Amino acid sequence: MREDVDEFDAYLNHLAQALGHADRHAGLKGYCSGLVMPLSRKSVEPMAAHIDPLHASAKHQSLHHFVAKAEWSDRAVLHRVREWVMPALGLHAAEEAGYYWIIDDTGFPKKGKHSVGVARQYCGQLGKQDNCQIAVSLSIATQRGSLPIAWQLYVPKEWIDDRERARRAGIPDDLTFETKPQIALAQLREAMASGIAPGIVLADAGYGDETAFRESVTELGLLYAVGIRPGTSVWAPGTAPLPPKPWSGRGKPPTLLRRAPGHEPIVVKELAMQLPVHAWQTVTWREGSNAALSSRFAAVRVRPAHRDTWRSTVRDEEWLLIEWPDGDTEPLKYFLTTAPEEATLEQLVFVTKMRWRIERDYQDLKQEFGLGHYEGRGWRGFHHHATLSIAAYGFLMAQRLRMQSDGRGKKNFFERALPVLPPDYIPRGSPARSTPRS
């Protein structure tokens, strides 16, 4: 146990180098120590009371200042977290076919209207539209572990348009409105620029259904495996848009692709329903907490069709992967992936299902490290608290990964295994969470 405490101190000293001023080190150590304590509520007040019960009021004031007002860089601290965790995460990456870059967002229900970015929008935690904040994240993952490496609040346009309200909440004056896919793309570009080991981009249909998002990922030189909605249109196997009209010899030569009656794309749900019985196979992708996880899948080569009549060149083929559980009346999920043409069905399924790691990230960050417990209302405090929650999570992840590599089985306060998903947990994308997100 003493060894683990010393390692935690060394970790915090490593992070403190990103804070800029030595007088902020105590705030970092106090806050992160509070986040790893077994408290039911990890907001400033209860953490201060447990860290320094004889001087709780003074400790509360210092922790509040550190998280809500101190001008340290979230990006710099997350960089230091990544430096610590990546060696442990990378120990088995090569033998596990490399890394995955997982994009997602998570919501925080709120009662009032003053917390930064709060609006009525789809909240995955509640499974419906309600008052909440939403943050977009990028995680780097392997089969054995994962770490959020970027985090940003989604700010609805109504906040950006009301500059006085935005300033009161501390939103930077130069922040312009960005959709969630635009925020995610900025996180991907920053990760590329930072030299982080590239991975296959995974995202749900809230991102993958946007053609511009998929094309931008490809332009970055990254492969993707992303969810799409049943109404997404594609060209069926063996078909493509018609070439531009023949030039008549007058005016500018036609350059745009065409469709024609009887020569149209098809929505993926209709295509799935037309596939023959032999196209479907049962695939097991990993062991769950109680049994092996398996379902029925089919994969075909298609070309995305969105607005291709504005293009002069035909899009490349990619895989359409469809999940249709045995006994269901219609397919459950659809994915597009730029995995190589020679990829097997089993490989396609395994890669797309790696998104389970982001569910584990969010579950553990919220349940174990107080990600949703911040009670302040400002931009800086929201991001500082999330950064420190990720920092606490990062230390536990690194310890767990090293424990696996060392073949050790002991569990103590600093080396506990991540909790299993509860039996009533509903992954996003299931029928119980079918409401579209804003």
N, C-alpha and C positions, 0 to 999 in steps of 0.2 A: 504494500500500500504506500509506503514512504517513497518508493521508487516512482510510482505513478504520480504522486503529488509533486515530486521534483521535476518530472517530465512536464507536467502541466505548467509549473512555474517557468520552465525553459521555453515552453510554447508561448506563454504570455509575453515574456521578454522579447521573443522573436517578433510577435505582432506589434509590440510597443515601438519598434523602430520605425513604424509607418505613421506614428501620431504627430511627429513634428516637435512636440514640446515634452520635456521630462515630467512636467507637473500633471500631464494627462495619464501617466502610467498607472497611478493609483486608481483612477476611474476605470480604466480598462480592466485591471485585475479584479477590482471589486465587482464590476458589472458581470464579467464572465464567470466569476466564482458564484454569484447569485444565480446565474442561468443554469449551472450544473447542479445546484442544490435540489433536493427532492421537495420542492414547494408546489402547492396546488396552483398558486398564482405568482407569475414571475414578472410583475410590474415593479416599479422602482420602490414603492413603499414597503411591501413585504420583504423584498430582497435586502433593503437597508436594515430592517429590523432584525433579520437573521445574521447578517454579516457583522454588524456592530450594535448589539442590543443596548449597550450602555450609552451609546451616542447616536441613536437611531435618527434623530432629527437632523443632525449635522451630516450624517452619512447619506440620508435621503437627499439633502440639498446638493451635495457634491455629485452624487450619481445622476441626479436630474440634470445638473448643468452639463455633465460629461456627455449624456446621451441626447439632450434636446438642444443644446446651445453651442457646445465646443466645435470649432471649425476644423475638424480632422477629415481626411479623405476616406470615404467608404471604398472607393476603388483601390486605394493603396493598401488598406487593411485586407481586403479580399485577395489581393495579390499575394500578401504575406501568408494568408491561410492556404492558398493554393500551393505556394512553395513548400509548405510543410507537409501537405497531404499527398501531393502528386507522386513523390517517390514511392509511397506505400501503395497508392492506387495503380501505379505503373508496373509493379512487380510481376503481375501476371497478365498484363494487357496484351502482350504479343501472342501468348498461347491462347488467349480468349478472343482472337480476331480483332484486337484493337479497342478503340474507344467509341462511345456513343455521346452525341451532344443532344440533350433532351430539352426541348422548349415546352413551357407550360405556363399557366397562370393560376393563382390561388386567391380566394376571396376572404375578407374579414368583415363579418356582419357588424353594422354600427346602428345605434339608435338615433343619434342626432344628425345634423347636417353640416357641422362645423369642422369635423376631422378632414384633413387634406385629401382631396380626390373622392370623397364619398359621394355616391349618387345611387339612384335606383337602377340596378343592372343585375344581370344574372350572377348569382353567387353559388358556386359549386358546393360549398359547405352546407348550404341550405337546400340546394336542389331546385331553386326557383328565383324569380326576380325579387329583389329586395334591396334595402339600403345597405351598401357595403363599399369597401375599398377593394381594389384588385391590383395585384402586382404581377409582373411578368418576370420569369426567371429563365436562366440557361444553366443547366447542370452538365458536368462531364461525368461519365459513368463507365464502369465495366460490369461484368457479371457479379463481381464480389462487392462492389461499393460504388458510391456516387457522392458528388459534392456540387452544390450550387456555386457557380463562379461569377454570376452576374444577376443583379436584382434591381428592378425599377418599378415604381408606382405608375400605373396607368392613370392618366389625368383626363377625365372626360372633357369634351369640347366646351361644355357649359362653364367649366372652371377656367379654361384658358381665355374664353371670351370675357369673363368678368375679372378684369385685371386687379381691381381693388380687393376682391375676395381672395384672388390668388396670392397677392402680396401679403395679406394678413396671415396666410397659411405658410408663408416662406417659400412659395414656388419660385424658382429662378425666373427673372424677367425675360431671359432669352429662350425659355422653354416654349416650343410650339406644339400644337396638337399632333400626336402620333397615334395611329391605331396600334393595337396589340401586335399584329404581325410586323409593323414598322419598327416597334421597339425591339422585338425579337431579332429582326435583321440587323439592327444596330449592335446588338449584343454579339451576334455571330461575327460581324465585321471586326469588332474590337477584339474578340477572342483570336481571330485570324491574325490581326496586327500584332497581338501580344506573343505570338509564337507558340500558343498552346497546341498540343498534339491534336490534329484534326480527327473528327469522328463522323460517323453517319448521323445525320440530323433526323431526329424523331419529334413528331408533334401530332396533336390531335386535329380533328377536322376544323376547329376554330382558326387554325393557321393553314393547314394543308389544303383546304378547299379554295384558297386564294391563289390564282394562277401566278400573279406577280410575286408572291412569296416563294413559290416553288422555283420559278425561273431565276429569282435572285439567288437562291441557295445554289443552284447549278452554276450560275455565273461566278460564285465564289470558289468553284472547283470542288464542292462537297456533294456527296451522295445523300439522298434522303429516303425516308420511309414514313409517310405522313397519312393521317386519316383524311378522308373526304366524305361528303354527304351523298345520300342515295341519288340525288338529282344531278350530280356532276355528269357532264356529257363527255363522251370519248368516241373515237372511231374504233369500231369493233375490229378484232383480229383480221388482218389481211385487207383492211380498207384504209382510205386516206382521203383528204379533200382533193377536189379536182384541180388540175393545174390552171394557171391564168388563161383567159380566153385567147384564142389565136389572134395575132395582130392583123388587122385589116389593111395595114399599110398607111393608114391615115391617123394623125394625132400621136399621142404617146402610147407606146406599147403597153398593154395591160400587164400588171405585175401581181395582182392579188389572187390568192387561192379562192376556190369556189365550192359551193354546194349546188345540188340540183334536186328536183323532185325524185324521190326514190334513192337518192344518194346523200344521206344525211347521217350525222352522228347519232349516238344512242346514249341514254342515261344509264349509269352503271347498274342501277337496280334492275332495269329491264334486261340488260345484258346478262346479269347473273341469273335471272329467272329462265333465260333461254338456254343456259348451259346444259349439256347432257349429263346424265347421272354419273357416268364414268369420269367426269371432270373433277368430281369431289372426292377428297381423301381425308381421313381422320389423321390429325397430326398432334403429337404431344410435344409441348415446348419446354416445360420445366416441372420440377416437383413443387407442389404447393405445400402448405402447412399440414394438410390432412391427406392429400392424394395428388396424383399426377394431374397436371392441367392439360386438357386436350379439347379439341373441337374439330369441326369439319371445314375444310378450306378448298378453294380453287384459285388458280392463278392463270391469267392470260396476258398476252402482249397487246397493248393498245396505244393509241396516240391521244393525248388530251386535246379537246376540241374547242375550248373556250376562245371565242373571238379570233379563230384562225382565219376567217375571211378578211381580217385586217393585215394578214401576214403574206409574205411572198415566198416563204419557204415552209416546207412541211416539218412539223415537230418530230423529234426522235421518238421511237417506241420506248415504252417503259412498262413495268409490271403493274397490272391491276390485281391486287390480292383481295379476296372476298371471304369473309367468315360467315358460315351458315350452320349454326349448331343443329345437330340431329334432333328432330322433333319440332323445331321452330317452323312457323308458317312462311317466313321470309328471311333473307339474309340479315345478319346483325350489324356487321361492320364492313367498311370498304377502305382500302389503302392504295395509294400510288407510291411506287418506289422506283428509283433509278438504279437499283441493284443490277449487277451484270446480267446479261441475257442468259448466261450459263448457270445462274443461281438455281438451286433446287427449291422445291416447295417448302421443305423443312427449314432451309436457311432463311427464306423470306418470312416465314412465320416467326422464327426465333427472333429475328431482328426487330420486326414490328412490335412484338410483345415485350421488348426490353423497356418499353415505356413504364412498366410497373415500378421501375426504380424511382421515378419522380413521385409516384404516389407514396413510396416509402420515405422519400425526403420530406415531403410536406407533412406526412403523419408524424414523423419523429420530431421535426422542427416545431410543430404546433403542440404536440402532447408532452414532449420531453424538454424543450428548450424555449418555451414561451413565445414563439414567433408572433402569435396573435394577441399577446397580453399587453402590448404597449398602450398606454392610456393618454398619451399626448396627442396634439392635433396637428403638429407642424410637419413640413416636408423633411427637414433635417432629422428630427427625432425619429420619424417613421423609418427612414433609411438607416440611421445609425443603429437603432434597435435590431433591425433585420440583419445588418452586418454582424453584430455581436452574437446574435442567435446562430448565424451560420458559422461564426468562428468557434463557438462552443461545440456545435455539431461536428465541425471539421476535426477537432481534436479527438473526439470519441470515434469518429470514422477512421482516422489514422491509426489509433490504438487497436481498434478491432481488426483492421486489415493486417497490421503487423502481427497480431496475435494469431490470425489464421496462417500467416506465412511461417511463423515459428512453430506451429503445431501445438500451441498451448491451449488449454481448455479452461483456465481459471477465469472467473468472473468476479469483478469487484466494482466499486463505485465508478472507477474510470474505465473499466474494460467490460462493461455489461454489453450483451448482445442487443441489437436493435429489436424492438418488440415485433411480434408477428402481427399481421393485419387481423383485426377482430373479425369473427365469423359473420357479423352483420354489415361489414364494410362494403360499400357499393362503389366500384371503380367508375370514374367518369367515362362516359361513352356507352354505359349500359342502359337498358330501357328505362330504369328508374331515374336516369339523369339525361333524358333525351331532350329536355328543353333547350333550345339554342341559346348560346351566350350572346350578350350584346357586344 
